[in-house]
Amino acid sequence: MSERKKSQALYGRAVKLMTGGVNSPVRAFKAVGGTPIYIDHGEGAYLYDVDGNRYLDFCCSWGPLILGHAHPDIVAAINTTASRGTSFGTVHENEVLLAEKIIELCPHIERIRFVSSGTEAVMSAVRLARGFTGRDKIIKFSGCYHGHSDYLLASAGSGLATFGIPSSAGVPNDFAKHTLVAPLDNTEAVERLFDEYGMDIAAVVIEPVPANNGLLLQSKAYLSFLREITKAKGTLLIFDEVISGFRVAPGGATEYYDITPDMCTYGKVVGGGLPVGAFGASEAIMRRLAPDGPVYQAGTLSGNPLALACGLATLDNLQKTDGWSTLQTRTEAFVKQLKAKTSGLPIDLVSIGSIFWISLQKTAPSRAEDIVSDGAKRYAGIFSKALEAGMYLAPSAYEVGFVSTAHAETDLTDAADKLAEILGQSIR
Ligand SMILES: Cc1ncc(COP(=O)(O)O)c(C=O)c1O
C-alpha cells in the first residue's frame, strides 16, 4: 500500500471546510472508496501526489489536457500572456485568433461566442435555440450530461449516476417541464415526442459521442435520423461537443460522422486546461444573440485572454504535430492490446479517437438503460488496484478514459499489461 498520509491529512482538513471536501462531487471518491489523492504537480502523462507517488493519468482533468500536464507550449502561452495582464474586460487579439482557428477547423460554424465553462455554453446555446425558434421544449437523451443548469439535469449521466440520483433536488418541476427525455439509439421514442409535441420543440440536444455514462457510441444512421427529423420539424439540432470537440477529430464529432448540426457547444480541449466554453452556429442563428439580437448572454471573464491563449496553443500544437492521428493510433493500439489480454473476460472495450471506456459487461451498450447495475461496485476494486499500480483512472465506473499526446507508446503498453492483470483478478 502506497503511503498517502499527507493526502489523508489534507482531506481531513478539507471536509471541515468544503462540502464533501471537494468542489465537484465525483472528486470525493465516494463511488470508489478511500480518500482523494492530493496532487502536487502534473508532468506530461503523469500526476504526482503530495506523498511522492506517481500515477499515469487517464483522467486528464476530465478531458481538457489533450497535450498532457504542463506542456511547454501551454506554460509559455500562460507566461507570455500573463505578463501582459490577466483580464481586460474588453476585446483583445486572442479572441480573434481562437475564433479564426475554430472556424477553420469547424467550417459549419460561422460565428462563435466564448464563455467560461461547458455548462454555460450549453445553457446559452439552448436559450439561443429557444429565442431563434420561438419554441420552449427541448429533447435531451438519458445518460447525456450537458452541465448542471437546472433544466438539463434530468437523467444526466455520470455525476448523478455515480450517486444513484435520477435528477437533482432543487430543480422545480416547473423549470424542467420543457425538458423531454428520450433513450439514446431509439428512433421511435424521438418520433413519439415529435408526434406529441411537434412544433413546440426548439432543439434536440445530444452528445454526438455520449461520454458521460460510459461511452455509449451511437450509429451514424441514428445521428443522421436526428438530423433529418429536426430539419423536417424546424427544430435545431445541437451537438454538445464539450468532450468530443477537437478530440475525436480536428472538427470533432461533426467531422467524424460528417453530419452537420445547427449549433455546436465546446469546452474542455478548447481551453487547453483553463476555463473556456464556446458555442457557435450559422450567422443567421448567432445574429439573434445580444448585442445584435434579443437573446441575452454575457460574462465578466468570458473570452479571458489567458484561457484563450491556452486554447490556441493547444489547437496550434495538434495541427502542427498531426496530434489527432498520433492520438488515434496510440489509443487504438492500447485498446487492442488490452482487449487481446482480457479476451476471456465478460467485459468490452470501446474507443473513439483518444477516448476509451472499459465496459463491465460482455457487449458495451448504446443506451444508459442497458448498463449493468453492479458495474459501479465492481469498478471500485478495479479503481483502487489501478491506483496502487500507479494509474489514475476516473473515480467513477461511468466516466471514460482519456489519452493525451504525452502518453508514450511504452506508457500505454505497460498500462495495458497492468490493467489486464487487474481486470483478470477483479472480474469473474
Ligand atoms: C458533454 C458535456 N457537456 C457539458 C459539460 C459541462 O462542462 P463544464 O463542466 O465545463 O461546465 C460537460 C462536462 O463534463 C460535458 O461532458
The ligand as a MOL file (V3000), in Angstrom:
LIG
                    3D

  0  0  0     0  0            999 V3000
M  V30 BEGIN CTAB
M  V30 COUNTS 16 16 0 0 0
M  V30 BEGIN ATOM
M  V30 1 C -20.7800 16.8360 -22.8870 0
M  V30 2 C -20.6370 17.8310 -21.7720 0
M  V30 3 N -21.3340 18.9700 -21.8190 0
M  V30 4 C -21.2090 19.9050 -20.8600 0
M  V30 5 C -20.3800 19.7230 -19.7930 0
M  V30 6 C -20.2550 20.7720 -18.7330 0
M  V30 7 O -18.9870 21.3420 -18.8110 0
M  V30 8 P -18.3460 22.0890 -17.5310 0
M  V30 9 O -18.0300 21.0430 -16.5370 0
M  V30 10 O -17.1360 22.7740 -18.1100 0
M  V30 11 O -19.3470 23.0660 -17.0540 0
M  V30 12 C -19.6380 18.5340 -19.6960 0
M  V30 13 C -18.7450 18.2990 -18.5450 0
M  V30 14 O -18.2590 17.2210 -18.3160 0
M  V30 15 C -19.7660 17.5750 -20.7160 0
M  V30 16 O -19.0910 16.4170 -20.6720 0
M  V30 END ATOM
M  V30 BEGIN BOND
M  V30 1 1 1 2
M  V30 2 1 2 3
M  V30 3 2 2 15
M  V30 4 2 3 4
M  V30 5 1 4 5
M  V30 6 1 5 6
M  V30 7 2 5 12
M  V30 8 1 6 7
M  V30 9 1 7 8
M  V30 10 2 8 9
M  V30 11 1 8 10
M  V30 12 1 8 11
M  V30 13 1 12 13
M  V30 14 1 12 15
M  V30 15 2 13 14
M  V30 16 1 15 16
M  V30 END BOND
M  V30 END CTAB
M  END
